[in-house]
């Protein structure tokens, strides 16, 4: 009998993973990715800084040596020289500054076509940090939603939570288009962040659970490509609406998510979740629907079910169970127990995964968004600078798609994180230190080095996102990813300040970013590779995966038997018999001990003998 994990994977493979059903449902879920990206990075354009100076005062009186002087009168006659700076008004008597004041009459902006909420509410000078605060509040809402909303997708199902949170987001984002003042805008941004975080997380999980294990990387490949495309689309919308008020830019972004009004009728519950919750009747109905849409013979699917379930037809029986997994009929109750947040503290393997995943999420998010926030600084043209930073992600998507299944998740992270760290540090040295003044074409060398470093990091970023998602068992995946996602939101909160800090200390942000890239590979050394393995469903599955310790086998024997071998291998050149004690077959759900004897006809007449570890 197959285990629960293997049953689900066989079913997904037998239903034509590339059928119309999977394509259409993935397309719907990918809309959440587009909406998430558009609103996450919209602050780059909606809250951008515009060149400004103090508004010319109608009248200005100052007291010097207890004498009141009319510096500026209503008839525009001044007895002194008045200098209007970005944040101060200076009064000069000849070459001496005799008085300095803040902008008492407000500000004027040099480019009327560059509207943003920073210009509407004068978030400049001492209030410049408030522009970044809006992003912090938005990400804080995402953190709140990740902690308290995503877990409902594990207990109540993916479909219900996705529909409700998507509808709530549509209402909140429309309200964000015309807020009466900045405090109200912050409240609405918090609400938007709380619900979009949940809907985005559930959408990604739904796509992941639509495909068999060998095809799961497609989800991240699609998401990576669409992420970059969405950023270019955001820049296009901002450029087209640049001569309008920022309110209309926000409204345009809001109208893109109107598809949510039909979301309930174009999505289905996750098949792995239905099995994990022991909802077998609903699972069979969904299987029939998928087979019908994909034009697959349902008889083969039905045989898989009947051969691996006890009393499958007896839905009324509360004792219906997975025969291979040994899971009791009270699967829903068990799923709810495993979902409780306390299990993340009590289970040492789950706690280890959560801590490492949180650090990974924090680091890669802060680096990625920090680089994106500083992209406009690459060129004098604001929009061109942003586009240059985004364009590097397209070749990164191709590299990720080509390598992720060939060399695995961990190797992708090792190689490209180190490469990104080295190149970004080199770019920092070239552009911000006097040591490189004599290098010909220093600016262009620094620019190309920086762009290649961003390309390498984009590959690693996608690998980390996929890897973290695959580590958690199905029964707690949404909750686990939600908790680990807290690191993501802390990274997003800090990222906006990279833009502000780069204006004052250009050497600091990129140096920190480069060093963090070099730290990441060391944090995953003791975690398992997930490439080509079934997703774990229960905590018992996770326990088996995390406790397996085996050395890498000989290449020939590894091709012969794709198993976990013991570290004791004896080569015998005089016998053709291979006696193999298989310790762990590559499955995240079962631990199977067996002994097999195979006779191998080889030209070298060599064989390998593996012994069961004791």
C-alpha positions in Angstrom: 0.0 0.0 0.0 1.1 3.5 -0.7 1.4 6.2 1.9 -0.8 9.3 1.9 1.9 11.4 0.3 2.6 8.9 -2.4 -1.1 8.4 -3.1 -1.6 12.2 -3.7 1.4 12.4 -5.8 0.4 9.4 -8.0 -3.1 10.9 -8.4 -1.8 14.3 -9.4 0.5 12.6 -12.0 -2.3 10.4 -13.4 -4.5 13.4 -14.0 -2.3 15.0 -16.6 -0.4 17.7 -14.8 -0.2 19.8 -17.9 -4.0 19.7 -18.6 -6.4 22.6 -19.0 -7.6 22.3 -15.4 -4.1 22.9 -14.0 -3.4 25.7 -16.5 -6.6 27.6 -15.8 -6.4 27.3 -12.0 -2.8 28.4 -12.0 -3.7 31.4 -14.2 -6.3 32.5 -11.6 -3.8 32.0 -8.7 -1.1 33.9 -10.6 -3.4 37.0 -10.7 -2.8 37.2 -7.0 0.9 37.3 -7.6 0.5 40.2 -10.1 -1.7 42.2 -7.6 0.7 41.5 -4.7 3.7 42.8 -6.6 2.0 45.9 -8.0 0.9 47.1 -4.5 4.0 46.0 -2.7 6.4 48.1 -4.8 3.9 50.9 -5.7 5.4 53.1 -2.9 8.5 53.6 -5.2 6.2 55.7 -7.5 3.4 56.8 -5.2 5.7 58.1 -2.5 8.7 59.2 -4.6 10.6 62.3 -3.6 10.4 65.3 -6.0 12.8 68.2 -6.1 11.4 71.1 -4.0 12.2 74.3 -2.3 10.6 76.5 0.3 7.6 78.5 -0.9 8.2 82.3 -1.3 6.8 83.9 1.9 4.1 86.6 1.5 5.7 88.5 4.3 8.5 87.8 6.8 9.5 89.7 9.8 12.6 88.8 12.0 13.9 90.2 15.2 17.5 91.1 15.3 19.0 92.8 18.4 15.5 93.5 19.7 14.6 95.3 16.5 11.9 94.0 14.2 12.9 94.1 10.5 10.6 93.6 7.6 12.6 91.2 5.5 9.9 90.5 3.0 6.9 92.7 2.5 3.6 92.1 0.8 4.6 94.3 -2.2 7.6 91.9 -2.9 10.2 94.4 -1.8 13.1 93.0 0.2 15.8 94.9 2.1 17.9 91.7 2.4 18.9 88.8 0.3 16.6 85.8 0.8 17.8 82.3 -0.2 15.0 79.7 -0.6 16.5 76.2 0.1 15.0 72.8 0.1 14.2 72.9 3.8 15.2 76.3 5.0 14.9 80.0 4.3 18.2 82.0 4.8 18.3 85.8 5.2 21.6 87.3 4.2 22.9 90.8 4.8 25.6 90.9 2.2 27.7 87.8 2.6 26.6 87.1 6.2 23.7 84.8 7.1 21.8 86.7 9.8 18.7 84.5 10.1 17.6 80.9 9.2 14.1 79.6 9.3 12.2 76.5 8.3 9.7 76.7 5.4 7.0 78.7 7.1 4.8 78.9 4.0 5.2 75.3 2.9 7.0 74.1 -0.3 6.9 74.4 -4.0 7.8 71.4 -6.2 9.9 71.8 -9.3 8.1 69.3 -11.4 4.3 69.5 -11.3 4.0 66.4 -13.4 5.6 64.2 -10.7 2.7 63.9 -8.2 2.9 61.7 -5.2 1.5 61.5 -1.7 4.8 62.9 -0.5 4.1 66.2 -2.4 0.4 66.3 -1.5 1.0 66.0 2.3 4.5 67.7 2.2 6.3 64.6 3.4 9.8 66.2 2.9 12.6 67.5 5.1 11.9 66.6 8.7 8.8 64.6 7.6 10.6 62.7 4.8 10.7 59.5 6.9 6.9 59.4 6.9 7.0 58.3 3.3 8.9 55.2 4.3 6.6 54.8 7.3 3.7 54.2 4.9 5.6 51.1 3.6 6.4 50.0 7.1 2.7 50.2 8.0 1.7 48.3 4.9 4.3 45.5 5.6 3.2 45.5 9.2 -0.3 44.7 8.0 1.2 41.9 6.0 2.9 40.5 9.0 -0.3 40.6 11.0 -2.2 38.8 8.2 0.6 36.2 7.9 0.5 35.5 11.6 -3.2 35.4 12.2 -5.0 34.8 8.9 -2.9 32.2 7.0 -3.4 29.5 9.6 -7.2 29.5 8.7 -6.2 28.0 5.3 -4.9 24.9 7.1 -8.0 24.5 9.2 -10.8 25.8 7.0 -9.4 25.1 3.6 -7.6 27.1 0.9 -10.6 28.2 -1.2 -12.6 29.9 1.5 -9.7 31.9 2.9 -8.5 32.9 -0.6 -11.9 34.2 -1.6 -12.7 36.1 1.6 -9.3 37.8 1.8 -9.2 38.7 -1.9 -12.7 40.4 -1.6 -11.6 42.3 1.5 -8.4 43.5 -0.3 -10.5 44.8 -3.2 -12.6 47.0 -0.9 -9.6 48.3 1.0 -7.4 49.1 -2.0 -10.2 51.1 -3.6 -10.6 53.1 -0.4 -6.8 53.8 -0.6 -7.3 55.7 -3.8 -8.9 58.7 -2.3 -8.0 59.0 1.4 -8.9 62.3 3.1 -5.6 62.6 5.0 -2.4 60.7 5.7 -3.4 59.0 9.0 -6.5 57.5 7.2 -4.2 56.4 4.4 -2.0 54.6 6.9 -4.9 52.7 8.4 -6.2 51.6 5.0 -2.7 50.5 4.0 -2.4 48.3 7.1 -5.7 46.7 6.3 -4.6 46.1 2.7 -1.4 44.5 3.8 -3.2 42.2 6.2 -5.5 40.6 3.7 -3.2 40.6 0.6 -0.5 38.7 2.5 -2.9 35.9 3.2 -4.4 35.7 -0.3 -1.0 35.7 -1.9 0.3 33.0 0.4 -2.7 30.7 -0.1 -2.5 31.3 -3.9 1.1 30.1 -4.0 0.3 27.1 -1.9 -2.7 26.2 -4.1 -0.5 26.2 -7.2 2.1 24.1 -5.5 -0.4 21.5 -4.5 -1.8 21.3 -8.0 1.3 19.6 -9.3 3.2 16.4 -8.6 6.6 16.6 -6.9 8.8 16.6 -10.1 6.8 19.6 -11.5 6.6 21.8 -8.4 9.5 24.0 -9.5 7.3 25.2 -12.3 5.3 27.2 -9.8 8.3 29.2 -8.7 9.5 29.5 -12.4 6.1 31.0 -13.4 6.0 33.2 -10.3 9.5 34.5 -10.9 8.8 35.4 -14.5 5.5 37.0 -13.6 7.1 38.9 -10.7 9.5 40.7 -13.0 6.9 41.3 -15.6 4.6 42.8 -13.0 7.3 45.2 -11.9 7.7 46.4 -15.5 4.0 46.7 -15.7 4.0 48.8 -12.6 6.6 51.1 -14.0 4.5 51.4 -17.2 1.4 52.3 -15.3 3.3 54.9 -13.2 4.8 56.4 -16.4 1.6 56.6 -18.3 -0.2 58.2 -15.3 2.7 60.5 -14.3 0.9 63.6 -15.4 -2.2 62.7 -13.3 -2.6 62.8 -9.6 -1.2 59.8 -7.7 -4.8 59.0 -6.7 -5.5 57.9 -10.3 -2.3 55.8 -10.3 -3.5 54.0 -7.2 -7.0 53.7 -8.6 -5.6 52.0 -11.8 -3.7 49.5 -9.7 -6.9 48.8 -7.7 -9.1 48.1 -10.7 -6.7 45.3 -11.9 -7.9 43.1 -9.0 -11.6 43.3 -9.9 -11.4 39.6 -11.0 -12.0 38.6 -7.4 -15.8 39.0 -7.8 -15.8 35.7 -9.7 -13.0 34.0 -7.7 -15.3 31.6 -5.8 -16.6 30.1 -9.0 -13.2 29.6 -10.8 -11.2 28.0 -7.9 -11.4 24.6 -6.2 -10.2 23.3 -2.9 -6.7 21.8 -2.7 -6.6 18.1 -3.3 -3.7 17.4 -0.8 -5.6 19.4 1.8 -8.8 17.4 1.3 -6.8 14.2 1.9 -4.9 15.6 4.8 -8.2 16.6 6.4 -9.7 13.1 5.5 -12.4 14.6 3.4 -12.5 11.7 1.0 -15.9 12.3 -0.5 -15.0 15.9 -1.5 -11.6 14.6 -2.8 -13.3 12.1 -5.1 -15.7 14.7 -6.5 -12.8 17.0 -7.2 -10.8 14.1 -8.9 -13.8 13.4 -11.1 -14.0 17.1 -12.1 -10.3 17.3 -12.9 -10.5 14.1 -15.0 -13.5 15.4 -16.9 -11.9 18.7 -17.7 -8.5 17.2 -18.6 -10.2 14.4 -20.6 -8.5 11.7 -18.5 -9.9 8.2 -18.0 -11.3 8.3 -14.5 -11.2 4.5 -14.1 -7.4 4.6 -13.6 -7.8 7.2 -10.9 -10.5 5.2 -9.2 -8.4 2.1 -9.2 -5.6 4.0 -7.4 -8.1 5.1 -4.8 -9.7 1.7 -4.2 -6.4 -0.1 -4.0 -5.0 2.2 -1.3 -7.9 3.1 0.9 -9.8 0.9 3.4 -13.6 1.0 2.8 -13.2 3.9 0.4 -16.9 3.7 -0.7 -18.1 3.9 2.9 -18.0 7.6 3.3 -20.4 7.5 6.2 -17.9 5.5 8.3 -15.9 7.7 10.7 -13.2 5.1 10.6 -12.3 5.6 7.0 -8.5 5.9 6.8 -5.5 5.8 4.7 -4.3 2.2 4.8 -0.7 3.0 3.9 -0.3 6.0 6.2 -2.0 4.5 9.2 -3.9 7.7 9.8 -7.1 7.5 11.8 -10.4 8.6 10.6 -10.3 11.7 12.8 -8.0 13.3 10.3 -9.5 16.7 10.6 -9.1 16.8 14.3 -5.5 15.6 14.0 -4.8 18.3 11.3 -6.2 20.9 13.7 -4.0 19.7 16.5 -0.9 19.8 14.3 -1.9 23.3 13.2 -1.7 24.7 16.7 1.1 27.3 16.9 2.5 25.6 20.0 3.6 22.6 18.0 6.2 24.9 16.4 7.8 25.3 19.8 7.4 21.7 21.0 8.8 20.0 17.9 12.5 20.6 17.7 12.8 19.9 14.0 9.9 22.2 13.2 11.4 24.9 15.5 14.7 24.5 13.7 13.1 24.8 10.3 11.0 27.8 11.4 14.0 29.7 12.8 16.2 29.1 9.8 13.4 29.9 7.3 12.6 33.1 9.1 16.2 34.2 8.9 16.4 33.3 5.2 13.1 35.1 4.5 14.4 38.2 6.4 17.7 38.3 4.6 16.7 37.7 1.0 13.7 40.0 1.3 15.6 42.9 2.7 18.4 42.5 0.1 15.9 42.2 -2.8 13.7 45.0 -1.9 16.6 47.2 -0.8 18.2 46.8 -4.2 14.9 47.5 -5.9 14.3 50.6 -3.9 17.7 51.9 -4.9 17.3 51.0 -8.6 16.2 54.5 -9.6 19.7 55.7 -8.4 21.3 53.7 -11.2 20.5 56.4 -13.8 19.4 60.0 -13.6 16.1 59.2 -15.3 13.9 57.8 -12.5 11.9 55.4 -14.6 14.9 54.1 -16.6 16.8 53.4 -13.5 14.0 51.3 -12.1 13.7 49.4 -15.4 17.4 48.6 -15.5 17.1 47.1 -12.0 14.2 44.9 -13.1 15.4 43.8 -16.5 18.2 41.7 -14.9 15.5 39.4 -13.4 14.5 38.0 -16.8 17.8 36.2 -17.5 17.7 35.2 -13.9 14.4 33.5 -14.5 15.9 31.5 -17.4 18.8 30.5 -15.2 16.6 29.5 -12.4 14.3 27.4 -14.6 17.3 25.6 -16.2 19.2 24.8 -13.0 16.7 24.4 -10.2 15.8 20.8 -11.0 19.2 19.9 -12.4 21.5 20.8 -9.5 18.9 21.2 -6.7 17.7 23.9 -4.5 20.6 24.0 -2.1 23.3 24.2 -4.7 21.5 27.1 -6.5 21.4 29.0 -3.2 25.1 28.3 -2.4 26.4 29.3 -5.9 24.4 32.4 -6.6 24.3 33.9 -3.0 28.1 33.8 -2.9 28.4 35.2 -6.4 25.9 38.0 -5.7 27.7 38.9 -2.4 31.1 39.2 -4.1 29.9 41.2 -7.1 27.8 43.6 -5.0 30.7 44.3 -2.7 33.0 44.8 -5.7 30.5 47.3 -7.2 30.4 49.2 -3.9 34.1 49.5 -3.9 34.2 50.6 -7.5 31.6 53.3 -7.1 32.2 54.7 -3.6 35.9 54.6 -2.8 38.8 56.8 -4.1 40.9 53.6 -4.7 39.1 53.1 -8.0 39.4 56.6 -9.3 42.1 55.6 -11.8 40.1 52.7 -13.3 39.0 53.6 -16.9 35.3 53.6 -17.3 34.8 53.1 -13.6 31.1 54.1 -13.7 30.2 51.5 -16.4 32.3 48.7 -14.8 30.5 49.4 -11.5 27.1 49.5 -13.2 27.6 46.2 -15.0 29.0 44.5 -11.9 26.0 45.7 -9.9 23.6 44.4 -12.5 25.2 41.0 -12.7 25.2 40.8 -8.9 21.5 41.5 -8.9 21.0 38.9 -11.6 22.7 36.3 -9.4 20.8 37.3 -6.3 17.5 37.0 -8.2 18.3 33.3 -9.0 19.1 32.7 -5.4 16.0 34.6 -4.2 13.7 32.4 -6.2 15.5 29.3 -5.0 15.1 30.3 -1.4 11.4 31.0 -1.8 10.7 27.6 -3.3 13.0 25.8 -0.8 11.4 27.3 2.3 7.9 26.5 1.0 8.8 22.8 0.4 10.3 22.2 3.8 7.1 22.4 5.9 4.6 19.5 6.0 1.2 19.9 4.3 -0.7 19.9 7.6 1.1 23.0 8.9 2.5 24.4 5.6 0.4 27.6 5.6 1.0 28.2 9.3 4.7 27.4 8.9 5.2 29.6 5.9 3.2 32.3 7.7 5.4 32.3 10.7 8.6 32.1 8.7 7.1 35.0 6.6 7.5 37.2 9.6 11.1 37.5 8.7 10.0 38.5 5.2 8.0 41.4 6.6 10.8 42.6 8.9 13.0 42.6 5.8 10.4 44.6 3.9 10.2 47.1 6.8 13.9 47.8 6.8 14.3 47.9 3.0 12.8 51.3 2.3 15.5 52.9 4.5 18.2 51.7 2.2 17.0 54.4 -0.2 17.2 57.1 2.5 20.5 55.9 3.8 22.1 55.6 0.3 21.6 59.4 -0.1 23.7 60.2 3.0 26.1 57.2 3.2 26.2 55.5 -0.2 28.8 53.0 0.9 26.8 51.5 3.8 23.6 49.9 2.4 25.3 47.9 -0.4 28.1 46.8 1.9 25.6 45.4 4.4 23.7 43.8 1.5 26.8 42.1 0.1 27.8 40.7 3.5 24.4 39.3 4.2 24.5 37.5 0.8 27.7 35.7 1.9 26.1 34.6 5.3 23.0 32.9 3.8 24.7 29.7 2.4 26.0 28.7 5.8 22.6 28.6 7.4 21.2 25.8 5.3 24.2 23.4 5.5 22.3 20.9 7.8 18.9 21.1 6.1 17.7 18.4 3.7 17.5 18.8 -0.1 13.9 18.8 -1.3 14.5 18.4 -5.0 12.6 15.5 -6.5 11.0 14.3 -3.3 7.4 14.1 -2.2 6.2 16.8 0.1 5.9 15.8 3.7 2.3 15.6 4.9 2.7 15.1 8.7 5.1 15.8 11.5 6.1 12.2 11.5 7.2 12.6 7.8 9.2 15.6 8.8 10.8 13.6 11.7 12.0 11.0 9.2 13.4 13.4 6.7 15.3 15.5 9.3 16.8 12.5 11.1 18.2 10.7 8.0 21.9 11.0 7.9 23.6 9.3 5.0 26.8 9.8 3.0 26.7 10.3 -0.7 27.0 6.8 -2.4 29.2 5.8 -5.3 27.9 7.3 -8.6 27.4 3.9 -10.2 25.4 2.5 -7.2 23.5 5.7 -6.9 22.2 5.3 -10.5 21.5 1.7 -9.7 19.4 2.2 -6.6 18.2 5.8 -5.9 18.1 5.2 -2.1 19.7 6.4 1.1 22.6 4.1 1.7 24.6 3.4 4.9 28.1 4.7 5.1 29.6 1.2 5.0 30.4 0.2 1.5 32.8 -2.6 0.6 33.9 -3.1 -3.0 34.4 -6.7 -4.2 36.0 -7.1 -7.6 35.6 -10.9 -7.7 31.8 -11.2 -7.3 29.0 -9.9 -9.5 26.4 -10.1 -6.7 25.3 -6.9 -5.1 23.7 -7.2 -1.7 22.0 -4.1 -0.7 20.3 -3.2 2.5 18.1 -0.3 1.6 17.8 1.9 4.6 15.5 4.7 3.4 13.8 4.8 0.1 13.6 8.3 -1.2 10.2 9.2 0.2 9.4 11.9 2.8 6.6 9.7 4.2 7.9 6.2 4.8 10.8 4.4 6.3 11.1 1.0 4.6 13.7 -1.6 5.5 14.3 -4.3 2.8 17.0 -6.4 1.5 17.4 -7.0 -2.3 19.9 -9.2 -4.1 20.7 -8.2 -7.7 23.1 -9.7 -10.2 24.7 -7.2 -12.4 26.5 -7.9 -15.6 29.3 -5.4 -15.9 32.4 -5.3 -18.0 34.6 -4.6 -15.0 33.0 -7.4 -13.0 32.8 -5.2 -9.9 30.1 -5.0 -7.3 29.3 -3.0 -4.2 28.1 -4.5 -1.0 26.2 -2.2 1.4 25.4 -3.2 5.0 22.6 -2.0 7.2 24.0 0.4 9.8 23.8 -0.7 13.3 
